Amino acid sequence: MHDQRYILANGNWGVFMDSSTVDVTPSTDGCGVLTIDLGAICENFRRLAKDASPAALGAVVKADAYGLGAIQVSLRLLQEGCRAFFVAHFIEAVQLRPALPQDAKVYVLNGLQPGQEERAALLGVVPLLNSLSQIKAWSRVASSLGRTLHAGLQVDTGMSRLGLSPDEVQTLTANPELASNIELTILASHLACADEPESPTSAKQLAALRAISGAFPAVPISMANSGGIFLGSDYHGTLARPGIALYGGAPVVTGDNPMMPVVGLRVPVIQTRTVPAGTPVGYGATMTTERTTRLATISAGYADGLPRSLSGRGAVYFDGTRLPIAGRVSMDSTTVDISALPEGALDLGTQVEVLGKHQTLEMVATDANTISYEILTRLGRRYQRRYI
Ligand SMILES: *Cc1c(COP(=O)(O)O)cnc(C)c1O
């Protein structure tokens, strides 16, 4: 088997390898091994594509594909037929656009800032226009280049985050020349409560979008994020744009997570010790042992994306045994209570599971009092990344 070592412009590094060897090869350089199962991302893509059909399925690859590598993920999804990729910031589109073929669209959800328009046009990036001033600026660049430029039109239907307000929509429909030389390729809006199927907010937002859509009958609708796909076909529009579900996160807060897990994380032990009752552990001495306790320190901390809020709450696993985090998570290391394991089970270099078969993304997120999105996007840069 040949490992292919690489460093990408976006700072990701790691090896491509075949899946059969993943669980036995130790981390060579990294402070842990982060495995990213591109095959599982594809399975999730296919499943969501089936659910959303006949709507097309795009992929949200913002924040470096939720921390997993925007270029790696996008190139793989391209092979699955994905042709619409969504990033948040222009800088992300600048990095991704050249890696993809011309028939793939790279949308910038957050829109452009003044001064970015011409470069975006020349790169072939497709901004979401979130205000009248952005529409005017895009139209101006289009006419100065003597071209028709593609854009998405984003409207706010009740989240008050991004997109034209109802007043601005009225102004635009009354003055369509504001968007001259612009070809709208999607009419987009974003759901605030898509992951809560019981919430009445989604239906209100859908009704608002449909009303606006009447003024743009030829423009395809894009509304569904991951949760939106599970709200049913009314929400699918013409182009769905899931993010978290592709990466194995739960699209809906209730019930079982139907998605395939994508990320595994194993971190090696860097020291073990046995301490008597009454011994303080970690910064601030927030924990004191109640009995003779065996401890292991592992080589990842909050700088590697293990939230400090896991201090005294979270756990790692070894062979299915839960090993509670003892005291505070440090920047580069975390100490865990290994008393539940037979003596000598863990040694220098033994890898424990942070994410994997026994501990899901959702479990870590819950312990850390956050959401899977935040756990993924904070996964550190010091792990050896393995794409399978
Ligand atoms: C992040 C984002 C998505 C993807 O949301 P998920 O919940 O991860 O599926 C879709 N649309 C917009 C506008 C977003 O900001």
PDBQT file of the ligand as one rigid body, heavy atoms in Angstrom, charges set to zero:
ROOT
HETATM    1  C1  LIG A 401     -24.854  26.295   6.380  1.00  0.00    +0.000 C 
HETATM    2  C2  LIG A 401     -25.976  26.507   5.436  1.00  0.00    +0.000 A 
HETATM    3  C3  LIG A 401     -26.617  25.427   4.819  1.00  0.00    +0.000 A 
HETATM    4  C4  LIG A 401     -26.343  23.989   5.207  1.00  0.00    +0.000 C 
HETATM    5  O1  LIG A 401     -26.987  23.733   6.432  1.00  0.00    +0.000 OA
HETATM    6  P1  LIG A 401     -26.959  22.305   7.143  1.00  0.00    +0.000 P 
HETATM    7  O2  LIG A 401     -27.846  22.484   8.313  1.00  0.00    +0.000 OA
HETATM    8  O3  LIG A 401     -25.554  22.052   7.525  1.00  0.00    +0.000 OA
HETATM    9  O4  LIG A 401     -27.466  21.323   6.156  1.00  0.00    +0.000 OA
HETATM   10  C5  LIG A 401     -27.545  25.689   3.825  1.00  0.00    +0.000 A 
HETATM   11  N1  LIG A 401     -27.861  26.972   3.501  1.00  0.00    +0.000 NA
HETATM   12  C6  LIG A 401     -27.302  28.030   4.106  1.00  0.00    +0.000 A 
HETATM   13  C7  LIG A 401     -27.717  29.401   3.713  1.00  0.00    +0.000 C 
HETATM   14  C8  LIG A 401     -26.362  27.840   5.101  1.00  0.00    +0.000 A 
HETATM   15  O5  LIG A 401     -25.820  28.895   5.722  1.00  0.00    +0.000 OA
ENDROOT
TORSDOF 0
